[in-house]
Amino acid sequence: MSLNVAIVGSGPAGFYTAEALSKGEGADVRIDIIDRLATPFGLIRAGVAPDHQTTKRVAEAFGRTALRDEVRYFGNVKVGRDVSLDELREVYDAVVLAVGAPFDHLMKVPGEDKLGVYGSAAFVGWYNGHPDFLSLDPDLNTKAVAVIGVGNVAIDVARVLVKTPEEMATSDLPDHAAQAIQAAPITDVYMIGRRGPVEAKFTNVELREMGKLEICDPVVDPAQLPDTVGEGLDDRDARLKARNLATLHEFAERGQGEKAKRVHFVFYASPVEVLGGEHVEGLRLERTRIEGGRAVGTGEFFEIDCGLVVPSIGYRSVPVPGAPFDERACVVPNDDGRVADGLYAVGWIKRGPTGIIASNRPDGVTAADHIRADLGAGSKPGRETLETLLNERQVRVISYADWQKIDAAEVAAATPPAPRRKLVTLDDMLAVLDS
Ligand code: NAP
């Protein structure tokens, strides 16, 4: 009998698991990939920056996996609403949680709840057309923006806010976000690192991109840059950090620049309060120094005037109803991906929100190996029972063929050189399918 596996989540972790299972040796396997959204590919569609289309090409490989005979896609099916995890575990030999980390961590500073503070999960979701965040409708009527954090997401946010329409022409930035960003009077974006340039998490390709923008200069205070990365790093880290430091030195040598917009890299500064009335008017920060790798407050404070704050300080998983959850670490407790009998975890829900897309591949391979080793041949009915359940509950399942129609409609509606014009609501997608 076939081994029946349900994968909950169709982002990179889910698809790498499906790929590893379908190409693995041993008993026949049938793989059903379930996603609460109509559209597949998780962060590839809704997280990767709209102007980083090359990165999104990995979806082509995932698409080939989706089209394999043994694989089915069940879009618009939410576990916990349309079917419970317990039901899935009864029906499938193995269930793999690949649900990622879709929410924001809080800065935990006073004033964080003011209008004009939007965590990066929400803000990136909004400008990428994620249906959960369409109603965010952020007020961008400000000259200055503070982006908290110096990771790659912070860089994405800063870059998308300062690029010209021409620079975004090859992107899939949805209409609502393109119009709002282009109408905004933003001239200055402050990227705030609570530690120093050596500790910054962004990678060098992304950092260098900030030095090649059409109407925006990177601004770096040379006094904040050490000459070397210092001691205690392994060779690889030292090499990567030295590259970032060299790029920042190069930016610093350019001075303030003469372009219309600026992205300021501000290090050794920790947000302590969001200022203003109902709406954000500024940010109060404490200068820091590094002790034992940690940022420690110096007691010296300063303020930045800004009307928009985007904390980009890392993502957070939330519990899957019916699965255990470690509230402190924000992951599903697991032993190398094994959660419980027949239950596995991969990707950010397994190990936290770090790493590039390809970092999820080993998770998928490990989970597939465990599933085959633990279960051998299967004994549960799988797909047909799920289909019957969803039918009885009148769930409008979006199949992979449906997604291909939505995809084709988006591509056909694009104004070249844009690759697609995203449909952003389920209703608009259903209209394509029902026309
Ligand atoms: P990240 O790389 O962990 O960066 C988070 C940033 O937020 C760090 O600078 C961190 O500082 C700061 N931070 C955390 N808590 C803070 C607080 N309470 N107050 C002030 N600052 C705080 O996370 P990310 O940018 O969300 O990216 C997630 C993963 O996706 C990363 O592995 C990233 O490389 C990857 N990604 C890759 C790309 C790409 O390849 N182009 C694009 C986007 C994302 P500390 O270091 O001091 O904690």
Residues whose N, C-alpha, C, O or C-beta is under 5 A from the ligand:
A	BS01	NAP	M107 I148 G149 V150 G151 N152 V153 A154 R194 R195 E199 K201 S312 I313 G314 Y315 P353 T354 G355 I356
